[in-house]
């Protein structure tokens, strides 16, 4: 009852699935080889490792990807540890209040350890206490009123509120529906 056409489709489907599993297995093998190459004494001096991505959608509708953590992928697949961590940062524009809010997670420091610098087009955050070191530069695509910046720090979370000099202008073209 089944023609070659139906069996051919089924064979291709399973071949595709087999190929996907083979690629995933090779990726895992590369990761385990990389882990075996790391010396235990290197792990002890730079522990803990953390790394991640944050993806947000900007006011222009385009996604923005930011990396955070204290390691970066290197060309050989190994991680290159850094003494300075990049904190997890979230930015949000409140169009109603004409305000930019930046939230940064920086546990283990006090408010006296934090230095924030605001210019019209970027925000720089730096904190250092003992072996806890954080630094990030956040570019912004709106014009900030650097004199209006207010920062609070509580329970490892820095919240920075900055007024915008002008309301954000939506980037895009309005299309007339016919």
C-alpha positions in Angstrom: 0.0 0.0 0.0 2.8 2.4 0.8 4.7 3.6 -2.2 8.3 4.4 -2.5 7.4 8.1 -2.1 6.2 7.6 1.4 9.1 5.5 2.5 11.6 7.9 0.8 10.2 10.7 2.9 10.4 8.7 6.1 14.0 7.7 5.3 15.0 11.3 4.7 13.4 12.4 7.9 15.3 9.8 9.9 18.5 10.6 8.1 18.1 14.3 9.0 17.4 13.4 12.6 20.5 11.1 12.7 22.6 13.9 11.2 21.4 16.4 13.9 22.2 13.9 16.7 25.7 13.3 15.2 26.4 17.1 15.1 25.2 17.4 18.7 27.4 14.5 19.8 30.4 16.1 18.1 29.8 19.4 19.8 29.6 17.7 23.2 32.8 15.8 22.5 34.6 19.1 21.7 33.3 20.5 25.0 34.5 17.6 27.0 37.9 17.7 25.3 38.1 21.4 26.2 37.3 20.7 29.8 40.0 18.0 30.0 42.6 20.5 28.8 41.9 22.9 31.7 44.3 22.4 34.6 42.7 22.1 38.0 45.0 24.8 39.5 43.6 27.2 36.9 40.1 26.5 38.0 41.0 27.0 41.7 42.4 30.5 41.1 39.5 31.9 39.0 36.4 30.2 40.5 33.5 30.7 40.0 33.0 31.1 36.3 29.8 32.5 34.9 28.9 33.8 31.4 25.6 34.6 29.7 23.7 36.6 27.2 21.0 39.1 27.6 18.7 39.8 24.7 16.4 42.8 24.7 14.4 44.6 22.0 15.3 48.3 21.7 12.9 51.1 21.0 13.8 50.7 17.3 12.4 47.2 17.4 15.8 45.6 16.8 17.2 43.0 19.2 20.2 44.0 21.3 22.5 41.2 22.6 24.8 41.9 25.6 27.3 39.5 27.1 28.0 39.4 30.8 30.2 37.4 33.2 33.8 37.0 34.1 34.8 34.8 31.2 34.8 35.1 27.4 35.0 32.4 24.8 38.4 32.3 23.1 39.3 31.1 19.6 40.3 27.6 20.7 37.0 27.0 22.5 38.6 27.6 26.0 37.5 30.3 28.3 39.7 33.2 29.1 39.0 34.3 32.7 39.0 37.9 33.7 39.5 39.5 37.1 36.7 41.9 36.3 33.2 40.7 36.0 30.6 42.3 33.7 27.4 42.6 35.7 24.0 41.5 34.3 22.4 44.8 33.2 18.9 45.6 32.2 17.8 48.9 30.6 14.3 50.3 30.1 12.9 53.5 28.8 9.7 54.9 30.4 8.2 57.1 27.7 5.5 58.4 30.0 8.1 59.8 32.6 10.7 60.4 29.9 13.2 58.4 32.0 15.9 55.7 31.4 16.2 53.1 34.1 19.3 50.9 34.3 19.4 48.0 36.7 22.7 46.2 37.4 23.3 43.1 39.6 26.5 43.5 41.6 26.5 41.4 44.7 29.3 41.6 47.3 30.0 45.3 47.2 28.7 48.3 49.1 27.3 51.6 47.8 30.6 53.3 48.7 32.5 50.9 46.4 30.4 51.9 43.3 31.3 54.6 40.8 28.9 55.6 38.1 29.7 58.0 35.3 27.0 59.4 33.0 27.5 61.2 29.7 25.0 62.1 27.0 25.5 58.9 25.1 26.8 56.2 27.5 26.8 55.1 31.2 29.8 53.6 32.9 29.5 51.5 36.0 32.5 50.3 38.1 32.7 48.7 41.5 35.5 47.1 43.4 35.7 45.5 46.9 38.4 42.9 47.6 38.2 40.2 44.9 34.8 41.4 43.6 35.4 43.7 40.6 32.7 44.8 38.3 32.8 47.0 35.2 30.6 47.8 32.2 30.1 50.5 29.7 26.5 50.8 28.5 26.0 52.7 25.2 22.6 54.4 24.9 20.9 55.6 21.8 19.0 58.4 23.4 20.4 61.7 24.7 20.6 61.7 28.5 20.4 64.6 31.0 23.5 63.6 32.9 22.8 66.1 35.7 19.5 64.4 36.6 21.0 60.9 37.4 19.9 59.3 40.7 21.3 56.0 41.9 20.3 53.6 44.6 21.9 50.4 45.8 20.2 47.7 47.8 20.7 43.9 48.2 23.2 43.7 45.4 21.1 45.6 42.9 22.1 49.0 41.5 19.2 51.1 40.1 20.0 54.2 38.1 17.4 56.6 36.9 18.3 59.3 34.3 16.0 61.7 32.6 16.1 62.0 28.9 16.8 65.4 27.3 14.3 64.7 24.6 11.6 62.0 24.2 12.7 59.0 22.2 11.7 59.2 18.6 10.4 55.9 17.1 12.6 54.9 14.2 10.4 53.6 11.4 8.0 54.6 8.7 4.3 54.6 9.1 2.6 52.6 6.4 -0.9 53.6 5.2 -3.3 50.7 5.1 -5.4 50.6 1.9 
